[in-house]
Amino acid sequence: DDPGLPLGDAAVSQIVGPSLQVFWLFLVKAPLPTWLHPIFENALWESRGSLVAPTLIHGAGLSCCWILGALAAGAFERKAFDLNVSSYGTIIWKIIQAGAFATGLLILATQFDLFVEF
């Protein structure tokens, strides 16, 4: 019912989530995940900003999984996010359903990607 809700969800899951993950990994000096490597290793110019593209590419996959999960759970319907229509229990249940579907989809996509790569 809210046309901006899917766009807001996509922006958060594609840009904000992976960016916070990258900042946290650099802050605690943890090993970097395999998806986070510069696109061009030996560029002629400085490597400043070279991790932006891999972060956005990874975030696009997360965003697709989350949007499909939210659509499957009916999380974009008014009863899923409006407190005048439903309770907190309904809202949290829709989030759990969407997250479970998105997690399953992400696992299947990762397995398919590994199957194709190796």
DSSP file (Angstrom, degrees, kcal/mol; ACC not computed):
  #  RESIDUE AA STRUCTURE BP1 BP2  ACC     N-H-->O    O-->H-N    N-H-->O    O-->H-N    TCO  KAPPA ALPHA  PHI   PSI    X-CA   Y-CA   Z-CA
    1    1 A D              0   0    0      0, 0.0    76,-0.1     0, 0.0    75,-0.0   0.000 360.0 360.0 360.0 -26.1    0.0    0.0    0.0
    2    2 A D    >   -     0   0    0     74,-0.6     3,-1.2     1,-0.1     0, 0.0  -0.895 360.0-161.7-102.2 110.9    3.0    2.3    0.5
    3    3 A P  T 3> S+     0   0    0      0, 0.0     4,-0.5     0, 0.0    -1,-0.1   0.741  88.1  54.5 -67.6 -20.7    4.9    2.7   -2.8
    4    4 A G  H 3> S+     0   0    0      1,-0.2     4,-2.4     2,-0.1     5,-0.2   0.624  87.9  80.5 -85.5 -12.5    8.0    4.0   -1.0
    5    5 A L  H <> S+     0   0    0     -3,-1.2     4,-2.5     2,-0.2     5,-0.2   0.924  92.3  45.5 -64.4 -47.4    8.4    1.1    1.3
    6    6 A P  H  > S+     0   0    0      0, 0.0     4,-2.4     0, 0.0    -1,-0.2   0.895 114.3  50.6 -62.4 -36.8   10.0   -1.4   -1.2
    7    7 A L  H  X S+     0   0    0     -4,-0.5     4,-2.2     2,-0.2    -2,-0.2   0.908 111.3  47.6 -66.7 -41.2   12.4    1.4   -2.3
    8    8 A G  H  X S+     0   0    0     -4,-2.4     4,-2.3     2,-0.2    -1,-0.2   0.909 112.3  49.5 -64.8 -42.6   13.3    2.2    1.3
    9    9 A D  H  X S+     0   0    0     -4,-2.5     4,-2.6     1,-0.2     5,-0.2   0.906 111.3  49.7 -61.9 -41.9   13.9   -1.5    2.1
   10   10 A A  H  X S+     0   0    0     -4,-2.4     4,-2.0    -5,-0.2     5,-0.3   0.905 110.3  50.2 -65.0 -40.8   16.1   -1.9   -1.0
   11   11 A A  H  X>S+     0   0    0     -4,-2.2     4,-2.3     2,-0.2     5,-1.3   0.915 113.6  44.8 -64.5 -42.6   18.2    1.2   -0.2
   12   12 A V  I  <>S+     0   0    0     -4,-2.3     5,-2.6     1,-0.2    -2,-0.2   0.934 117.5  43.0 -67.7 -44.8   18.8    0.0    3.4
   13   13 A S  I  <5S+     0   0    0     -4,-2.6    -1,-0.2    -5,-0.2    -2,-0.2   0.754 121.9  39.4 -76.7 -21.8   19.6   -3.6    2.4
   14   14 A Q  I  <5S+     0   0    0     -4,-2.0    45,-0.2    -5,-0.2    -2,-0.2   0.858 132.3  13.8 -92.8 -38.1   21.7   -2.7   -0.6
   15   15 A I  I  X5S+     0   0    0     -4,-2.3     4,-1.5    -5,-0.3    -3,-0.2   0.876 126.5  41.2-106.6 -52.4   23.7    0.3    0.6
   16   16 A V  I  ><S+     0   0    0     -5,-1.3     4,-2.6     2,-0.2     5,-0.2   0.937 113.1  50.1 -70.3 -48.1   23.5    0.8    4.4
   17   17 A G  H  ><S+     0   0    0     -5,-2.6     4,-1.9     1,-0.2    -1,-0.2   0.953 115.4  39.0 -58.9 -56.9   23.8   -2.8    5.5
   18   18 A P  H  > S+     0   0    0      0, 0.0     4,-2.3     0, 0.0    -1,-0.2   0.859 115.2  54.7 -64.4 -33.5   26.9   -3.8    3.5
   19   19 A S  H  X S+     0   0    0     -4,-1.5     4,-2.6     2,-0.2    -2,-0.2   0.924 108.4  48.0 -65.7 -43.1   28.5   -0.4    4.1
   20   20 A L  H  X S+     0   0    0     -4,-2.6     4,-2.4     1,-0.2    -1,-0.2   0.877 110.3  53.3 -63.1 -35.6   28.1   -0.8    7.9
   21   21 A Q  H  X S+     0   0    0     -4,-1.9     4,-2.2    -5,-0.2    -2,-0.2   0.917 110.1  46.7 -64.2 -42.9   29.6   -4.3    7.6
   22   22 A V  H  X S+     0   0    0     -4,-2.3     4,-2.2     2,-0.2     5,-0.2   0.922 112.6  49.5 -65.5 -44.1   32.7   -3.0    5.8
   23   23 A F  H  X S+     0   0    0     -4,-2.6     4,-2.2     1,-0.2    -2,-0.2   0.909 111.9  48.9 -61.1 -41.7   33.2   -0.2    8.3
   24   24 A W  H  X S+     0   0    0     -4,-2.4     4,-2.3     2,-0.2    -1,-0.2   0.903 109.5  51.7 -65.8 -41.4   32.9   -2.6   11.2
   25   25 A L  H  <>S+     0   0    0     -4,-2.2     5,-2.2     1,-0.2     4,-0.4   0.899 113.3  44.4 -63.5 -40.2   35.4   -5.0    9.6
   26   26 A F  H  <5S+     0   0    0     -4,-2.2     3,-0.4     3,-0.2    -1,-0.2   0.867 111.6  54.5 -70.4 -35.4   37.9   -2.2    9.1
   27   27 A L  H  <5S+     0   0    0     -4,-2.2    -2,-0.2     1,-0.2    -1,-0.2   0.909 116.4  35.2 -65.5 -43.4   37.3   -0.9   12.6
   28   28 A V  T  <5S-     0   0    0     -4,-2.3    -1,-0.2    -5,-0.1    -2,-0.2   0.389 107.8-123.8 -92.6   4.0   38.0   -4.1   14.4
   29   29 A K  T   5 +     0   0    0     -3,-0.4    -3,-0.2    -4,-0.4    -4,-0.1   0.892  53.3 162.7  55.1  44.3   40.7   -5.1   11.9
   30   30 A A      < -     0   0    0     -5,-2.2    -1,-0.2    -6,-0.2     2,-0.1  -0.488  48.3 -83.5 -86.9 160.8   38.9   -8.4   11.1
   31   31 A P        -     0   0    0      0, 0.0    -1,-0.1     0, 0.0    -5,-0.0  -0.382  50.2-114.2 -63.4 143.3   39.7  -10.5    8.0
   32   32 A L        -     0   0    0      1,-0.1   -10,-0.0    -3,-0.1     5,-0.0  -0.522  28.9-110.6 -80.0 145.4   37.8   -9.2    4.9
   33   33 A P    >   -     0   0    0      0, 0.0     3,-1.3     0, 0.0    -1,-0.1  -0.273  29.7-108.9 -69.3 163.6   35.1  -11.4    3.3
   34   34 A T  T 3  S+     0   0    0      1,-0.3    -2,-0.1     3,-0.0     3,-0.0   0.773 116.0  59.2 -67.9 -25.7   35.8  -13.0   -0.1
   35   35 A W  T 3  S+     0   0    0      1,-0.2     2,-1.1    20,-0.0    -1,-0.3   0.651  90.1  79.6 -77.0 -12.0   33.3  -10.7   -1.8
   36   36 A L    <   +     0   0    0     -3,-1.3    -1,-0.2    19,-0.0    15,-0.1  -0.694  61.0 117.2-102.0  84.3   35.2   -7.6   -0.7
   37   37 A H  S    S-     0   0    0     -2,-1.1     4,-0.0    13,-0.1    -3,-0.0  -0.990  70.9 -91.5-141.1 147.6   38.1   -7.2   -3.0
   38   38 A P        -     0   0    0      0, 0.0     3,-0.2     0, 0.0    13,-0.1  -0.230  25.6-135.5 -59.4 145.4   38.9   -4.3   -5.4
   39   39 A I  S    S+     0   0    0     11,-0.8     2,-0.6     1,-0.3    12,-0.1   0.922  98.8  36.8 -66.8 -43.8   37.6   -4.7   -8.9
   40   40 A F        -     0   0    0      1,-0.2     3,-0.5    10,-0.1    -1,-0.3  -0.931  67.3-178.1-113.4 109.6   40.9   -3.5  -10.4
   41   41 A E  S    S+     0   0    0     -2,-0.6     2,-0.7     1,-0.2    -1,-0.2   0.945  80.3  35.9 -71.1 -49.9   43.9   -4.7   -8.4
   42   42 A N  S    S+     0   0    0      5,-0.0    -1,-0.2     2,-0.0     2,-0.1  -0.556  80.5 162.0-108.6  66.7   46.7   -3.0  -10.4
   43   43 A A        -     0   0    0     -2,-0.7     4,-0.1    -3,-0.5    -3,-0.0  -0.482  45.2-128.7 -83.0 156.8   45.1    0.3  -11.5
   44   44 A L  S    S+     0   0    0     -2,-0.1     2,-0.1     2,-0.1    -1,-0.1   0.803  91.3  56.2 -72.3 -29.2   47.2    3.2  -12.7
   45   45 A W  S    S-     0   0    0      1,-0.2    -2,-0.2     3,-0.0     0, 0.0  -0.377 105.4 -67.8 -98.3 177.8   45.4    5.5  -10.3
   46   46 A E        -     0   0    0      1,-0.1    -1,-0.2    -2,-0.1    -2,-0.1  -0.192  38.5-127.1 -61.3 157.0   45.0    5.5   -6.5
   47   47 A S    >   +     0   0    0     -3,-0.1     3,-2.0    -4,-0.1     4,-0.2   0.207  59.8 139.1 -93.0  16.5   42.8    2.7   -5.1
   48   48 A R  T 3  S+     0   0    0      1,-0.3    -3,-0.0     2,-0.1    -2,-0.0  -0.435  76.8  10.5 -63.5 127.6   40.7    5.2   -3.1
   49   49 A G  T >  S+     0   0    0     -2,-0.2     3,-1.2     1,-0.0     4,-0.5   0.593  86.6 130.3  81.5  11.3   37.1    4.1   -3.3
   50   50 A S  T <   +     0   0    0     -3,-2.0   -11,-0.8     1,-0.2   -10,-0.1   0.641  67.8  56.5 -75.3 -11.7   38.0    0.7   -4.9
   51   51 A L  T 3> S+     0   0    0     -4,-0.2     4,-1.4   -13,-0.1    -1,-0.2   0.437  85.5  82.4 -96.5   0.3   35.8   -1.1   -2.4
   52   52 A V  H <> S+     0   0    0     -3,-1.2     4,-2.4     2,-0.2     5,-0.2   0.943  89.4  49.6 -69.0 -47.2   32.6    0.8   -3.2
   53   53 A A  H  > S+     0   0    0     -4,-0.5     4,-2.4     1,-0.2     5,-0.2   0.924 111.0  47.2 -62.6 -46.7   31.7   -1.3   -6.3
   54   54 A P  H  > S+     0   0    0      0, 0.0     4,-2.4     0, 0.0    -1,-0.2   0.882 112.2  52.2 -62.8 -34.1   32.1   -4.7   -4.6
   55   55 A T  H  X S+     0   0    0     -4,-1.4     4,-2.4     2,-0.2    -2,-0.2   0.923 111.7  45.1 -65.5 -43.4   30.0   -3.5   -1.6
   56   56 A L  H  X S+     0   0    0     -4,-2.4     4,-1.8     2,-0.2    -1,-0.2   0.864 112.6  51.3 -68.9 -35.7   27.2   -2.3   -3.9
   57   57 A I  H  X S+     0   0    0     -4,-2.4     4,-1.4     2,-0.2    -2,-0.2   0.928 112.8  45.1 -66.5 -44.2   27.3   -5.5   -5.9
   58   58 A H  H  X S+     0   0    0     -4,-2.4     4,-1.9     1,-0.2    -2,-0.2   0.904 112.3  52.7 -63.9 -41.1   27.1   -7.6   -2.8
   59   59 A G  H  X S+     0   0    0     -4,-2.4     4,-2.8     1,-0.2    -1,-0.2   0.827 101.7  59.8 -65.1 -31.9   24.3   -5.4   -1.5
   60   60 A A  H  X S+     0   0    0     -4,-1.8     4,-2.3     2,-0.2    -1,-0.2   0.901 106.0  47.9 -63.5 -40.1   22.3   -5.8   -4.7
   61   61 A G  H  X S+     0   0    0     -4,-1.4     4,-2.0     2,-0.2    -2,-0.2   0.919 113.1  47.5 -65.1 -43.3   22.2   -9.5   -4.1
   62   62 A L  H  X S+     0   0    0     -4,-1.9     4,-2.5     1,-0.2    -2,-0.2   0.905 111.4  51.8 -62.7 -40.7   21.1   -9.0   -0.5
   63   63 A S  H  X S+     0   0    0     -4,-2.8     4,-2.8     2,-0.2     5,-0.2   0.909 107.9  50.7 -64.2 -42.5   18.5   -6.5   -1.6
   64   64 A C  H  X S+     0   0    0     -4,-2.3     4,-2.2     1,-0.2     5,-0.2   0.923 112.0  47.8 -61.3 -43.6   17.0   -8.9   -4.1
   65   65 A C  H  X S+     0   0    0     -4,-2.0     4,-2.2     1,-0.2    -2,-0.2   0.923 113.8  47.0 -63.1 -43.8   16.7  -11.6   -1.5
   66   66 A W  H  X S+     0   0    0     -4,-2.5     4,-2.7     2,-0.2     5,-0.2   0.921 112.1  48.9 -67.0 -43.8   15.2   -9.3    1.0
   67   67 A I  H  X S+     0   0    0     -4,-2.8     4,-2.3     1,-0.2    -1,-0.2   0.921 113.5  47.1 -63.4 -43.3   12.6   -7.8   -1.4
   68   68 A L  H  X S+     0   0    0     -4,-2.2     4,-2.4    -5,-0.2    -1,-0.2   0.892 113.0  49.9 -65.0 -38.1   11.6  -11.2   -2.6
   69   69 A G  H  X S+     0   0    0     -4,-2.2     4,-2.0    -5,-0.2    -2,-0.2   0.907 111.2  48.2 -64.6 -41.8   11.3  -12.4    1.0
   70   70 A A  H  X>S+     0   0    0     -4,-2.7     5,-2.8     2,-0.2     4,-0.7   0.880 112.3  49.2 -67.5 -37.4    9.2   -9.4    2.0
   71   71 A L  H ><5S+     0   0    0     -4,-2.3     3,-0.6    -5,-0.2    -2,-0.2   0.911 111.0  49.9 -66.4 -41.4    6.9   -9.9   -1.0
   72   72 A A  H 3<5S+     0   0    0     -4,-2.4    -2,-0.2     1,-0.2    -1,-0.2   0.855 113.8  45.3 -65.6 -34.3    6.5  -13.6   -0.2
   73   73 A A  H 3<5S-     0   0    0     -4,-2.0    -1,-0.2    -5,-0.1    -2,-0.2   0.538 110.7-119.7 -86.1  -6.4    5.6  -12.8    3.4
   74   74 A G  T X<5 +     0   0    0     -4,-0.7     3,-1.3    -3,-0.6    -3,-0.2   0.825  61.6 149.6  71.9  30.9    3.2  -10.0    2.5
   75   75 A A  T 3 < +     0   0    0     -5,-2.8    -4,-0.2     1,-0.3    -5,-0.1   0.585  63.6  59.9 -76.4  -9.3    5.3   -7.5    4.4
   76   76 A F  T 3  S+     0   0    0     -6,-0.5   -74,-0.6    -5,-0.1    -1,-0.3   0.391  81.9 104.8 -97.8   3.2    4.4   -4.7    2.1
   77   77 A E  S X> S-     0   0    0     -3,-1.3     3,-1.6   -76,-0.1     4,-0.6  -0.508  83.9-114.7 -79.3 154.2    0.6   -5.0    2.9
   78   78 A R  H >> S+     0   0    0      1,-0.3     4,-2.0     2,-0.2     3,-1.2   0.864 114.5  57.7 -58.8 -38.4   -0.9   -2.4    5.1
   79   79 A K  H 34 S+     0   0    0      1,-0.2    -1,-0.3     2,-0.2     8,-0.1   0.666 100.8  60.2 -68.3 -13.4   -1.7   -4.9    7.9
   80   80 A A  H <4 S+     0   0    0     -3,-1.6    -1,-0.2    -6,-0.2    -2,-0.2   0.671 122.3  15.6 -87.8 -17.5    2.0   -5.8    8.0
   81   81 A F  H << S+     0   0    0     -3,-1.2     2,-0.6    -4,-0.6    -2,-0.2   0.456 100.5  92.8-135.1  -2.0    3.3   -2.4    9.0
   82   82 A D    >X  -     0   0    0     -4,-2.0     4,-2.2    -5,-0.2     3,-1.1  -0.862  52.0-161.3-101.6 118.7    0.3   -0.3   10.2
   83   83 A L  T 34 S+     0   0    0     -2,-0.6    -1,-0.1     1,-0.2     5,-0.1   0.681  90.4  64.4 -71.2 -17.1   -0.3   -0.3   14.0
   84   84 A N  T 34 S+     0   0    0      1,-0.1    -1,-0.2     3,-0.1     3,-0.1   0.739 112.9  34.1 -74.2 -21.5   -3.8    0.9   13.5
   85   85 A V  T <4 S+     0   0    0     -3,-1.1     2,-0.2    -7,-0.2    -2,-0.2   0.784 128.6  12.1-101.3 -36.1   -4.6   -2.3   11.6
   86   86 A S  S  < S-     0   0    0     -4,-2.2     2,-0.1    -8,-0.2    -1,-0.1  -0.763  73.7-104.6-137.0 179.6   -2.5   -4.9   13.4
   87   87 A S     >  -     0   0    0     -2,-0.2     4,-1.7    -3,-0.1     3,-0.2  -0.453  38.4 -99.1-102.2 175.7   -0.4   -5.4   16.5
   88   88 A Y  H  > S+     0   0    0      1,-0.2     4,-2.8     2,-0.2     5,-0.3   0.844 120.6  61.8 -62.2 -34.0    3.4   -5.6   17.1
   89   89 A G  H  > S+     0   0    0      1,-0.2     4,-2.3     2,-0.2    -1,-0.2   0.904 104.1  47.3 -60.2 -42.1    3.1   -9.4   17.1
   90   90 A T  H  > S+     0   0    0     -3,-0.2     4,-2.2     2,-0.2    -1,-0.2   0.909 112.6  49.6 -64.9 -42.5    1.9   -9.4   13.5
   91   91 A I  H  X S+     0   0    0     -4,-1.7     4,-1.9     2,-0.2    -2,-0.2   0.934 113.4  44.9 -63.9 -46.4    4.6   -7.0   12.4
   92   92 A I  H  X S+     0   0    0     -4,-2.8     4,-2.4     1,-0.2    -1,-0.2   0.887 111.2  54.1 -66.3 -37.9    7.4   -9.0   14.0
   93   93 A W  H  X S+     0   0    0     -4,-2.3     4,-2.4    -5,-0.3    -1,-0.2   0.900 108.1  49.7 -62.7 -40.3    5.9  -12.2   12.6
   94   94 A K  H  X S+     0   0    0     -4,-2.2     4,-2.6     2,-0.2    -1,-0.2   0.886 110.6  50.3 -65.1 -38.7    6.0  -10.8    9.0
   95   95 A I  H  X S+     0   0    0     -4,-1.9     4,-2.6     2,-0.2    -2,-0.2   0.910 111.1  48.6 -65.4 -41.6    9.6   -9.7    9.5
   96   96 A I  H  X S+     0   0    0     -4,-2.4     4,-2.4     2,-0.2    -2,-0.2   0.914 112.7  48.3 -64.6 -42.6   10.6  -13.2   10.7
   97   97 A Q  H  X S+     0   0    0     -4,-2.4     4,-2.3     2,-0.2    -2,-0.2   0.934 113.5  46.6 -62.4 -45.9    8.8  -14.8    7.7
   98   98 A A  H  X S+     0   0    0     -4,-2.6     4,-2.6     1,-0.2    -2,-0.2   0.906 113.4  49.2 -63.6 -41.7   10.4  -12.4    5.3
   99   99 A G  H  X S+     0   0    0     -4,-2.6     4,-2.5     2,-0.2    -1,-0.2   0.888 110.2  50.4 -65.4 -39.6   13.9  -12.9    6.9
  100  100 A A  H  X S+     0   0    0     -4,-2.4     4,-2.3     2,-0.2    -2,-0.2   0.924 113.3  45.3 -65.2 -43.7   13.5  -16.7    6.8
  101  101 A F  H  X S+     0   0    0     -4,-2.3     4,-2.4     2,-0.2    -2,-0.2   0.921 114.1  49.2 -64.8 -43.2   12.5  -16.7    3.1
  102  102 A A  H  X S+     0   0    0     -4,-2.6     4,-2.4     2,-0.2    -2,-0.2   0.877 110.4  51.0 -64.7 -37.9   15.3  -14.2    2.3
  103  103 A T  H  X S+     0   0    0     -4,-2.5     4,-2.4     2,-0.2    -1,-0.2   0.928 111.0  47.7 -65.1 -45.0   17.9  -16.4    4.1
  104  104 A G  H  X S+     0   0    0     -4,-2.3     4,-2.4     1,-0.2    -2,-0.2   0.901 112.6  49.4 -60.8 -41.5   16.8  -19.5    2.3
  105  105 A L  H  X S+     0   0    0     -4,-2.4     4,-2.6     2,-0.2    -2,-0.2   0.892 110.4  50.5 -65.3 -40.1   17.0  -17.7   -1.0
  106  106 A L  H  X S+     0   0    0     -4,-2.4     4,-2.3     2,-0.2    -2,-0.2   0.890 110.4  49.8 -65.4 -39.4   20.4  -16.3   -0.2
  107  107 A I  H  X S+     0   0    0     -4,-2.4     4,-2.5     2,-0.2    -2,-0.2   0.928 112.5  47.1 -64.6 -44.9   21.6  -19.9    0.7
  108  108 A L  H  X S+     0   0    0     -4,-2.4     4,-2.4     1,-0.2    -2,-0.2   0.912 112.9  48.9 -62.7 -42.3   20.3  -21.3   -2.6
  109  109 A A  H  X S+     0   0    0     -4,-2.6     4,-2.4     2,-0.2    -1,-0.2   0.892 111.9  49.0 -65.7 -39.0   21.8  -18.4   -4.6
  110  110 A T  H  X S+     0   0    0     -4,-2.3     4,-2.5     2,-0.2    -2,-0.2   0.914 111.4  49.2 -66.1 -42.5   25.2  -18.9   -2.9
  111  111 A Q  H  X S+     0   0    0     -4,-2.5     4,-2.2     2,-0.2    -2,-0.2   0.908 112.3  48.2 -63.2 -41.5   25.1  -22.7   -3.5
  112  112 A F  H  X S+     0   0    0     -4,-2.4     4,-2.4     2,-0.2    -2,-0.2   0.911 110.9  50.9 -64.2 -42.4   24.2  -22.1   -7.2
  113  113 A D  H  X S+     0   0    0     -4,-2.4     4,-2.3     1,-0.2    -2,-0.2   0.908 112.1  46.7 -62.5 -42.4   27.0  -19.5   -7.5
  114  114 A L  H  X S+     0   0    0     -4,-2.5     4,-2.4     2,-0.2    -1,-0.2   0.871 110.9  52.9 -66.6 -36.5   29.5  -22.0   -6.0
  115  115 A F  H  < S+     0   0    0     -4,-2.2    -2,-0.2    -5,-0.2    -1,-0.2   0.915 112.9  43.4 -64.5 -42.4   28.2  -24.8   -8.3
  116  116 A V  H  < S+     0   0    0     -4,-2.4    -2,-0.2     2,-0.2    -1,-0.2   0.887 116.0  48.3 -70.3 -38.6   28.7  -22.6  -11.4
  117  117 A E  H  <        0   0    0     -4,-2.3    -2,-0.2    -5,-0.2    -1,-0.2   0.877 360.0 360.0 -71.6 -38.1   32.1  -21.3  -10.3
  118  118 A F     <        0   0    0     -4,-2.4    -1,-0.2    -5,-0.2    -2,-0.2   0.391 360.0 360.0-111.4 360.0   33.6  -24.7   -9.3
